[in-house]
Amino acid sequence: GAAAVSTWQAYRLDRQAETNRQTLVRLIEDNGLKHFEEGDYYRALPWFVEALKRDQGHPDREQLHRRRIGLIQRHTPALVRAWQHPNAQASECLFNAQGSKLFLRFRQSGRLTVLDTVSGKHSTPIEEPGHLQAFRLSPDSAILAGAFDRGFVKLWNTDTFEVLHTLPHPQGVKALDFSSDGQRLLTGCADGTARLWSVSSGEEISVLGCEHPISCVAISPATNILAAALDDEVTLWEAESPANKRTVTAPVLRSIKTMAFDPTGKTLLVNGRLPYGIDVDSGNWVQISPDLSGGTFRGAALSPDAQSILAYGSYNEAELIPVKQKETAPGDYDIQARLAHRDHVNHGTFRWDGQLVFTASEDHAADSYCALTHLET
């Protein structure tokens, strides 16, 4: 009798231990599933791995966890290389056309660093007096243009970093943009002028007058339209007839941060407090997005086919929005997808083919999403 009672008690203890183990595994699973459903795959992964460890010896449960882990691995990009600057935060970066170099501008120091993406080595090949305020690469990445606060723009050969030309300005330069063929460069000066330059000769082609310091400039890729922005105004010129200009005042943009033409040159995407588009022919403004999620809008990127916009800002998501849409009701806009993030989104862009979207957020994470399925990859 005593042996039977002892066996029964041991059985009950084993059953209770197994029940407790299963309850704990379910809690671990629930945490992983919560992060997974929010699109936070990296945070879901350790929970599923822990659940796999605790379910060892249970083949059906192990298979379930392994499938979840495999799904996350397929949807998350592999880390190619991590690099950290020893004493500064990069505020702007551009890959060259070959992907072999990454150019980084540091706002605090006003310096440019070049990272070799194969070796991981970095260098500071440019030493100039003054603060680098903006830089651009020519379409073939053969030439680097840098704008400085001391009233000059320099052009360098990106292989040797030999200075090709120095373009003088009366005051500091904050903005610049190459033409699609790389033959012309448009610069925006603090004296309220935009200047068009020949890249090959370094000669000034024309001076385009505005009334206030210029914050950004753009050259149409398919037409001869030049654009410069200041505060809440955009001025458009015909490159061949700079005297013919139009000034368009934004309804609510206040401070215009960035702008870019679509591939056809017929629409100019302008980023201010909200993303807007300008019909170049008519000069009419079109609001592309509502005040997203109640947060502060920080920027937007146009897809390569000019059909979608990626809008992002100080809210924990980015939004894919179709460019051509009609407002069905006041404030009612069609949104293709909301891409959840763990913190405010600082930057976003499309891959060259428009199939992937890349974002960077304040939690030090870089995420990628499929632009077609809207799933994190």
The 8 nearest C-alpha neighbors of each residue, nearest first, counted from 0:
[[1, 3, 2, 4, 5, 6, 7, 8],
 [2, 0, 4, 3, 5, 6, 7, 8],
 [1, 3, 5, 4, 0, 6, 7, 8],
 [2, 4, 6, 0, 5, 1, 7, 8],
 [5, 3, 7, 1, 6, 2, 8, 0],
 [4, 6, 2, 8, 3, 7, 1, 9],
 [7, 5, 3, 9, 4, 8, 2, 10],
 [8, 6, 10, 4, 9, 5, 3, 11],
 [9, 7, 11, 5, 10, 6, 12, 4],
 [8, 10, 12, 6, 7, 11, 13, 5],
 [11, 9, 7, 13, 8, 12, 14, 6],
 [12, 10, 14, 8, 13, 9, 15, 7],
 [11, 13, 15, 9, 10, 14, 16, 8],
 [12, 14, 16, 10, 11, 15, 17, 9],
 [15, 13, 11, 17, 16, 12, 18, 10],
 [14, 16, 18, 12, 17, 13, 11, 19],
 [15, 17, 13, 19, 14, 18, 12, 20],
 [16, 18, 20, 14, 19, 15, 13, 21],
 [19, 17, 15, 21, 20, 16, 14, 22],
 [18, 20, 16, 22, 17, 21, 15, 23],
 [19, 21, 17, 23, 18, 22, 16, 24],
 [20, 22, 24, 18, 23, 19, 17, 25],
 [23, 21, 19, 25, 20, 24, 18, 26],
 [22, 24, 26, 20, 25, 21, 19, 27],
 [25, 23, 27, 21, 26, 22, 50, 28],
 [26, 24, 28, 22, 27, 23, 29, 21],
 [27, 25, 29, 23, 28, 24, 22, 30],
 [26, 28, 24, 30, 25, 29, 46, 50],
 [29, 27, 25, 31, 26, 30, 24, 32],
 [28, 30, 32, 26, 31, 27, 33, 25],
 [31, 29, 33, 27, 28, 32, 26, 34],
 [30, 32, 43, 46, 28, 34, 29, 33],
 [33, 31, 35, 29, 34, 30, 36, 28],
 [32, 34, 30, 36, 31, 35, 29, 37],
 [33, 35, 39, 37, 43, 31, 32, 36],
 [34, 36, 32, 38, 40, 37, 43, 33],
 [35, 37, 38, 33, 34, 32, 39, 40],
 [38, 36, 34, 35, 39, 33, 339, 40],
 [37, 39, 35, 36, 40, 34, 339, 375],
 [40, 38, 34, 35, 37, 41, 42, 43],
 [41, 39, 43, 35, 42, 38, 71, 44],
 [40, 42, 44, 43, 39, 45, 75, 71],
 [41, 43, 40, 44, 39, 34, 45, 31],
 [44, 42, 31, 40, 34, 35, 41, 46],
 [43, 45, 47, 41, 46, 42, 40, 48],
 [46, 44, 48, 47, 43, 49, 42, 41],
 [47, 45, 31, 49, 48, 44, 43, 27],
 [48, 46, 50, 44, 49, 45, 31, 64],
 [47, 49, 45, 51, 50, 46, 44, 52],
 [50, 48, 52, 46, 51, 47, 45, 53],
 [49, 51, 47, 53, 48, 52, 24, 54],
 [52, 50, 48, 54, 49, 53, 64, 61],
 [53, 51, 49, 50, 55, 54, 48, 61],
 [52, 54, 50, 51, 55, 49, 24, 20],
 [55, 53, 51, 52, 57, 61, 50, 56],
 [54, 56, 52, 57, 53, 51, 61, 58],
 [55, 57, 58, 54, 61, 60, 53, 59],
 [56, 58, 55, 60, 54, 59, 61, 62],
 [59, 57, 61, 60, 56, 62, 55, 54],
 [60, 58, 62, 61, 57, 63, 64, 56],
 [59, 61, 63, 62, 58, 57, 54, 64],
 [62, 60, 58, 64, 63, 59, 51, 57],
 [61, 63, 65, 59, 60, 64, 58, 66],
 [64, 62, 60, 66, 61, 65, 59, 67],
 [65, 63, 67, 61, 66, 62, 51, 47],
 [66, 64, 68, 62, 67, 63, 69, 61],
 [67, 65, 69, 63, 64, 68, 70, 62],
 [68, 66, 70, 64, 69, 65, 71, 63],
 [67, 69, 65, 71, 70, 66, 64, 72],
 [70, 68, 66, 72, 67, 71, 65, 73],
 [69, 71, 67, 73, 68, 72, 66, 74],
 [72, 70, 74, 68, 73, 69, 75, 40],
 [71, 73, 69, 75, 70, 74, 68, 76],
 [74, 72, 70, 71, 75, 69, 376, 76],
 [75, 73, 376, 71, 72, 375, 70, 76],
 [74, 76, 376, 72, 73, 71, 77, 375],
 [77, 75, 376, 78, 74, 367, 73, 72],
 [76, 78, 79, 75, 72, 80, 73, 74],
 [77, 79, 80, 76, 81, 75, 365, 366],
 [80, 78, 77, 81, 76, 116, 117, 82],
 [81, 79, 78, 82, 119, 116, 117, 77],
 [80, 82, 83, 79, 78, 119, 116, 84],
 [83, 81, 80, 84, 119, 114, 120, 121],
 [82, 84, 85, 81, 88, 86, 87, 89],
 [83, 85, 86, 87, 82, 88, 89, 121],
 [86, 84, 83, 87, 88, 82, 89, 121],
 [85, 87, 84, 88, 83, 108, 89, 105],
 [88, 86, 84, 85, 89, 105, 107, 108],
 [87, 89, 105, 90, 84, 86, 106, 107],
 [88, 90, 105, 104, 91, 103, 87, 106],
 [89, 91, 105, 106, 104, 88, 92, 103],
 [92, 90, 104, 103, 89, 93, 105, 102],
 [91, 93, 103, 102, 104, 101, 94, 90],
 [92, 94, 102, 101, 95, 103, 91, 136],
 [95, 93, 101, 98, 100, 102, 96, 92],
 [94, 96, 98, 140, 97, 100, 101, 93],
 [95, 97, 98, 140, 139, 94, 138, 99],
 [98, 96, 99, 95, 100, 94, 140, 139],
 [99, 97, 95, 94, 96, 100, 101, 116],
 [98, 100, 116, 97, 115, 117, 95, 101],
 [101, 99, 115, 116, 114, 95, 98, 94],
 [100, 102, 94, 114, 113, 93, 103, 95],
 [103, 101, 113, 93, 92, 112, 94, 114],
 [104, 102, 92, 112, 111, 91, 89, 113],
 [103, 105, 111, 91, 89, 110, 90, 92],
 [106, 104, 89, 109, 90, 110, 107, 108],
 [105, 107, 109, 108, 90, 104, 89, 110],
 [108, 106, 109, 105, 87, 88, 110, 90],
 [107, 109, 110, 106, 105, 130, 87, 131],
 [110, 108, 130, 131, 106, 105, 107, 132],
 [111, 109, 108, 105, 104, 131, 112, 130],
 [110, 112, 104, 103, 123, 105, 113, 125],
 [111, 113, 123, 103, 122, 102, 104, 114],
 [114, 112, 102, 122, 121, 101, 123, 103],
 [113, 115, 121, 101, 100, 120, 116, 119],
 [114, 116, 100, 119, 120, 117, 118, 121],
 [115, 117, 119, 99, 100, 118, 114, 101],
 [118, 116, 115, 119, 99, 120, 100, 114],
 [117, 119, 120, 115, 116, 114, 121, 99],
 [118, 120, 115, 116, 117, 114, 121, 82],
 [121, 119, 118, 115, 114, 122, 116, 117],
 [122, 120, 114, 113, 115, 119, 112, 123],
 [121, 123, 113, 112, 124, 114, 120, 115],
 [122, 124, 112, 125, 111, 113, 121, 126],
 [125, 123, 122, 126, 160, 112, 113, 111],
 [126, 124, 123, 127, 111, 160, 110, 112],
 [125, 127, 124, 128, 123, 110, 111, 129],
 [126, 128, 129, 125, 130, 131, 110, 147],
 [129, 127, 126, 130, 149, 147, 131, 148],
 [128, 130, 149, 148, 147, 127, 131, 109],
 [129, 131, 109, 147, 148, 132, 110, 128],
 [132, 130, 109, 147, 146, 133, 110, 129],
 [131, 133, 147, 173, 146, 130, 148, 109],
 [134, 132, 146, 131, 145, 173, 174, 135],
 [133, 135, 145, 144, 146, 136, 143, 132],
 [136, 134, 144, 143, 176, 137, 145, 175],
 [135, 137, 143, 140, 142, 144, 138, 134],
 [136, 138, 140, 142, 181, 139, 177, 141],
 [139, 137, 140, 181, 136, 179, 180, 96],
 [138, 140, 141, 137, 96, 181, 136, 142],
 [141, 139, 137, 136, 95, 138, 142, 96],
 [140, 142, 139, 157, 156, 137, 143, 158],
 [143, 141, 156, 137, 157, 140, 155, 136],
 [142, 144, 136, 155, 154, 135, 157, 137],
 [145, 143, 154, 135, 134, 153, 136, 142],
 [144, 146, 134, 153, 152, 133, 147, 143],
 [147, 145, 152, 133, 172, 132, 131, 134],
 [148, 146, 131, 149, 130, 132, 172, 151],
 [147, 149, 171, 130, 150, 172, 129, 132],
 [150, 148, 171, 147, 129, 151, 170, 130],
 [151, 149, 171, 170, 168, 148, 169, 172],
 [150, 152, 167, 168, 166, 147, 149, 146],
 [153, 151, 146, 166, 145, 165, 147, 167],
 [152, 154, 165, 145, 144, 164, 166, 155],
 [153, 155, 144, 164, 163, 143, 162, 142],
 [156, 154, 162, 160, 143, 163, 161, 142],
 [155, 157, 160, 142, 161, 158, 159, 141],
 [158, 156, 160, 141, 142, 159, 155, 143],
 [159, 157, 156, 160, 141, 161, 155, 142],
 [158, 160, 161, 156, 157, 155, 162, 124],
 [161, 159, 156, 155, 157, 158, 162, 124],
 [160, 162, 159, 156, 155, 163, 157, 158],
 [163, 161, 155, 164, 154, 160, 156, 153],
 [162, 164, 155, 154, 161, 156, 165, 153],
 [165, 163, 154, 201, 153, 162, 166, 155],
 [164, 166, 153, 152, 167, 154, 151, 163],
 [165, 167, 152, 151, 153, 164, 168, 201],
 [168, 166, 151, 150, 165, 152, 169, 153],
 [167, 169, 150, 151, 170, 166, 171, 188],
 [170, 168, 150, 167, 190, 171, 188, 151],
 [171, 169, 150, 168, 189, 190, 188, 149],
 [170, 172, 148, 150, 149, 189, 188, 147],
 [171, 173, 188, 146, 147, 148, 187, 150],
 [174, 172, 132, 133, 187, 146, 214, 188],
 [175, 173, 215, 187, 186, 216, 172, 133],
 [174, 176, 186, 185, 216, 187, 184, 135],
 [175, 177, 185, 217, 184, 216, 218, 135],
 [178, 176, 184, 181, 183, 137, 185, 179],
 [177, 179, 181, 183, 180, 218, 184, 182],
 [178, 180, 220, 181, 177, 138, 219, 218],
 [181, 179, 178, 182, 138, 183, 177, 220],
 [180, 182, 178, 137, 179, 177, 183, 138],
 [183, 181, 198, 180, 197, 178, 199, 184],
 [184, 182, 197, 198, 178, 196, 181, 177],
 [183, 185, 177, 196, 176, 195, 178, 198],
 [184, 186, 195, 176, 175, 194, 196, 177],
 [187, 185, 175, 194, 193, 174, 184, 188],
 [186, 188, 193, 174, 213, 172, 173, 175],
 [189, 187, 172, 190, 192, 191, 213, 171],
 [188, 190, 212, 191, 171, 170, 213, 172],
 [189, 191, 188, 212, 192, 170, 211, 169],
 [192, 190, 212, 211, 209, 210, 189, 213],
 [193, 191, 208, 209, 207, 188, 190, 187],
 [192, 194, 187, 207, 186, 206, 188, 208],
 [193, 195, 206, 186, 185, 205, 207, 192],
 [194, 196, 185, 205, 204, 184, 203, 206],
 [197, 195, 203, 184, 204, 183, 202, 198],
 [196, 198, 183, 201, 202, 199, 200, 182],
 [199, 197, 182, 201, 183, 200, 196, 184],
 [198, 200, 197, 201, 182, 183, 202, 163],
 [201, 199, 202, 197, 198, 164, 196, 203],
 [200, 202, 197, 198, 164, 199, 196, 203],
 [203, 201, 200, 197, 196, 204, 198, 166],
 [202, 204, 196, 205, 195, 197, 201, 194],
 [205, 203, 196, 195, 202, 197, 206, 194],
 [204, 206, 195, 203, 194, 207, 196, 241],
 [207, 205, 194, 193, 208, 195, 192, 204],
 [208, 206, 193, 192, 194, 241, 205, 209],
 [207, 209, 192, 191, 193, 206, 210, 194],
 [210, 208, 191, 192, 211, 207, 193, 234],
 [209, 211, 191, 208, 212, 192, 190, 229],
 [210, 212, 191, 209, 213, 229, 190, 189],
 [213, 211, 189, 191, 190, 188, 229, 214],
 [212, 214, 229, 187, 228, 191, 215, 188],
 [213, 215, 229, 228, 174, 173, 212, 256],
 [216, 214, 174, 228, 227, 213, 257, 187],
 [215, 217, 227, 226, 175, 174, 187, 228],
 [218, 216, 226, 176, 259, 225, 227, 219],
 [219, 217, 225, 178, 224, 220, 226, 176],
 [218, 220, 264, 224, 222, 260, 221, 225],
 [221, 219, 179, 264, 222, 262, 218, 178],
 [220, 222, 264, 263, 219, 262, 223, 179],
 [223, 221, 219, 224, 264, 220, 263, 265],
 [224, 222, 238, 237, 219, 225, 221, 239],
 [223, 225, 237, 219, 222, 236, 238, 218],
 [226, 224, 218, 236, 235, 217, 238, 237],
 [227, 225, 235, 217, 216, 234, 218, 236],
 [226, 228, 216, 234, 233, 215, 217, 213],
 [229, 227, 233, 215, 232, 213, 214, 216],
 [228, 230, 213, 214, 232, 231, 212, 211],
 [229, 231, 254, 255, 253, 232, 228, 214],
 [232, 230, 253, 249, 254, 252, 248, 229],
 [233, 231, 248, 229, 247, 228, 230, 249],
 [232, 234, 228, 247, 246, 227, 248, 235],
 [233, 235, 246, 227, 245, 226, 247, 228],
 [236, 234, 226, 245, 244, 225, 246, 233],
 [237, 235, 244, 225, 241, 224, 243, 238],
 [236, 238, 224, 240, 239, 241, 223, 225],
 [237, 239, 223, 240, 241, 224, 236, 225],
 [238, 240, 237, 241, 223, 236, 224, 242],
 [239, 241, 237, 242, 238, 243, 236, 244],
 [242, 240, 243, 237, 236, 238, 239, 207],
 [243, 241, 240, 244, 236, 207, 237, 239],
 [244, 242, 241, 240, 236, 237, 245, 235],
 [243, 245, 236, 235, 242, 241, 234, 246],
 [246, 244, 235, 234, 247, 236, 243, 282],
 [245, 247, 234, 233, 235, 248, 232, 244],
 [246, 248, 233, 232, 234, 249, 245, 282],
 [249, 247, 232, 231, 250, 233, 246, 234],
 [248, 250, 231, 252, 251, 232, 247, 284],
 [249, 251, 252, 248, 231, 284, 253, 232],
 [252, 250, 253, 249, 272, 231, 273, 271],
 [251, 253, 271, 272, 249, 231, 254, 250],
 [254, 252, 231, 230, 251, 255, 271, 272],
 [253, 255, 230, 271, 231, 252, 256, 272],
 [256, 254, 271, 230, 270, 257, 231, 252],
 [255, 257, 271, 270, 254, 214, 215, 258],
 [258, 256, 270, 215, 255, 269, 259, 271],
 [257, 259, 269, 268, 270, 217, 267, 215],
 [260, 258, 268, 267, 217, 261, 269, 257],
 [261, 259, 267, 264, 219, 266, 268, 262],
 [260, 262, 264, 263, 305, 266, 267, 259],
 [263, 261, 264, 220, 260, 305, 221, 304],
 [264, 262, 265, 261, 221, 220, 266, 260],
 [263, 265, 219, 221, 261, 260, 262, 266],
 [266, 264, 279, 263, 278, 261, 267, 280],
 [265, 267, 278, 277, 279, 261, 264, 260],
 [268, 266, 260, 277, 276, 259, 269, 261],
 [269, 267, 276, 259, 258, 275, 260, 266],
 [268, 270, 258, 275, 274, 276, 257, 267],
 [271, 269, 274, 257, 256, 298, 255, 258],
 [270, 272, 255, 252, 273, 256, 254, 274],
 [271, 273, 252, 296, 270, 253, 274, 295],
 [274, 272, 271, 296, 270, 275, 252, 290],
 [275, 273, 270, 269, 287, 271, 288, 299],
 [276, 274, 286, 269, 287, 285, 268, 273],
 [275, 277, 268, 285, 267, 284, 269, 266],
 [278, 276, 284, 267, 266, 283, 279, 282],
 [277, 279, 266, 282, 283, 280, 281, 265],
 [280, 278, 265, 282, 266, 281, 277, 267],
 [281, 279, 278, 282, 265, 283, 266, 277],
 [280, 282, 283, 278, 279, 277, 284, 265],
 [283, 281, 278, 279, 280, 277, 247, 284],
 [284, 282, 278, 281, 277, 285, 279, 247],
 [285, 283, 277, 276, 286, 278, 282, 275],
 [284, 286, 276, 275, 287, 277, 283, 278],
 [287, 285, 275, 288, 276, 284, 274, 289],
 [286, 288, 275, 274, 285, 322, 276, 289],
 [287, 289, 286, 274, 290, 332, 273, 291],
 [288, 290, 291, 330, 332, 287, 273, 286],
 [291, 289, 293, 292, 273, 288, 294, 296],
 [290, 292, 293, 289, 294, 296, 288, 295],
 [293, 291, 294, 290, 314, 316, 289, 295],
 [292, 294, 291, 290, 295, 314, 313, 296],
 [295, 293, 314, 313, 292, 291, 296, 312],
 [294, 296, 313, 312, 297, 293, 272, 314],
 [295, 297, 312, 272, 273, 298, 311, 294],
 [298, 296, 312, 311, 295, 345, 313, 272],
 [297, 299, 270, 311, 296, 310, 312, 346],
 [298, 300, 310, 309, 311, 270, 308, 274],
 [301, 299, 309, 348, 308, 302, 347, 310],
 [300, 302, 308, 305, 307, 303, 309, 299],
 [301, 303, 305, 307, 304, 353, 349, 308],
 [304, 302, 305, 353, 301, 352, 351, 262],
 [303, 305, 306, 302, 262, 353, 307, 261],
 [306, 304, 302, 303, 261, 307, 301, 262],
 [305, 307, 322, 304, 321, 302, 323, 308],
 [308, 306, 321, 322, 302, 320, 305, 301],
 [307, 309, 301, 320, 300, 319, 302, 310],
 [308, 310, 319, 300, 299, 318, 320, 301],
 [311, 309, 299, 318, 317, 298, 308, 319],
 [312, 310, 317, 298, 344, 297, 299, 296],
 [311, 313, 297, 296, 344, 295, 314, 345],
 [314, 312, 343, 295, 294, 344, 296, 315],
 [313, 315, 343, 294, 312, 316, 292, 344],
 [316, 314, 342, 343, 340, 341, 339, 344],
 [315, 317, 339, 340, 338, 314, 337, 318],
 [316, 318, 311, 338, 310, 337, 309, 339],
 [317, 319, 337, 310, 309, 336, 338, 320],
 [320, 318, 309, 336, 335, 308, 334, 307],
 [319, 321, 334, 308, 335, 307, 318, 322],
 [322, 320, 307, 323, 306, 308, 324, 335],
 [321, 323, 307, 306, 324, 320, 308, 287],
 [324, 322, 321, 325, 306, 307, 287, 320],
 [323, 325, 322, 321, 326, 333, 332, 287],
 [326, 324, 327, 323, 332, 333, 328, 331],
 [325, 327, 328, 332, 331, 324, 329, 330],
 [328, 326, 325, 331, 329, 332, 330, 333],
 [327, 329, 331, 326, 330, 332, 325, 333],
 [330, 328, 331, 326, 327, 332, 289, 325],
 [329, 331, 328, 289, 332, 326, 327, 288],
 [332, 330, 328, 329, 326, 327, 333, 289],
 [333, 331, 326, 330, 334, 288, 289, 327],
 [332, 334, 335, 320, 331, 321, 324, 326],
 [335, 333, 320, 336, 319, 332, 318, 321],
 [334, 336, 319, 320, 333, 321, 337, 318],
 [337, 335, 319, 334, 318, 338, 373, 320],
 [336, 338, 318, 317, 339, 316, 319, 335],
 [339, 337, 317, 316, 318, 336, 340, 373],
 [338, 340, 316, 315, 337, 38, 37, 317],
 [341, 339, 315, 316, 342, 338, 343, 39],
 [340, 342, 315, 362, 339, 343, 39, 360],
 [343, 341, 315, 340, 361, 362, 360, 344],
 [342, 344, 313, 315, 314, 360, 361, 312],
 [345, 343, 360, 312, 311, 346, 359, 313],
 [346, 344, 360, 359, 312, 343, 361, 297],
 [345, 347, 359, 358, 344, 360, 311, 298],
 [346, 348, 358, 357, 359, 300, 309, 299],
 [347, 349, 357, 300, 356, 358, 350, 346],
 [350, 348, 356, 353, 355, 302, 357, 351],
 [349, 351, 353, 355, 352, 356, 354, 348],
 [350, 352, 353, 349, 303, 354, 355, 302],
 [353, 351, 350, 354, 303, 355, 349, 304],
 [354, 352, 350, 349, 351, 355, 303, 302],
 [353, 355, 370, 352, 369, 350, 371, 356],
 [356, 354, 369, 370, 350, 368, 353, 349],
 [355, 357, 349, 368, 367, 348, 370, 350],
 [358, 356, 367, 348, 347, 366, 349, 368],
 [357, 359, 347, 366, 365, 346, 367, 348],
 [360, 358, 365, 346, 345, 364, 344, 347],
 [361, 359, 344, 345, 343, 362, 364, 342],
 [360, 362, 363, 343, 342, 344, 345, 359],
 [361, 363, 364, 360, 342, 341, 343, 359],
 [364, 362, 361, 360, 365, 359, 342, 341],
 [365, 363, 362, 360, 359, 366, 361, 358],
 [364, 366, 359, 358, 360, 363, 367, 357],
 [367, 365, 358, 357, 364, 359, 368, 375],
 [366, 368, 357, 356, 376, 375, 358, 355],
 [369, 367, 375, 356, 376, 374, 355, 373],
 [368, 370, 355, 373, 371, 374, 372, 354],
 [371, 369, 355, 354, 373, 356, 372, 368],
 [370, 372, 369, 373, 354, 355, 374, 368],
 [371, 373, 374, 369, 370, 368, 375, 336],
 [374, 372, 369, 370, 371, 368, 336, 375],
 [375, 373, 368, 372, 369, 376, 370, 38],
 [376, 374, 368, 367, 74, 369, 38, 373],
 [375, 74, 75, 368, 367, 76, 374, 369]]
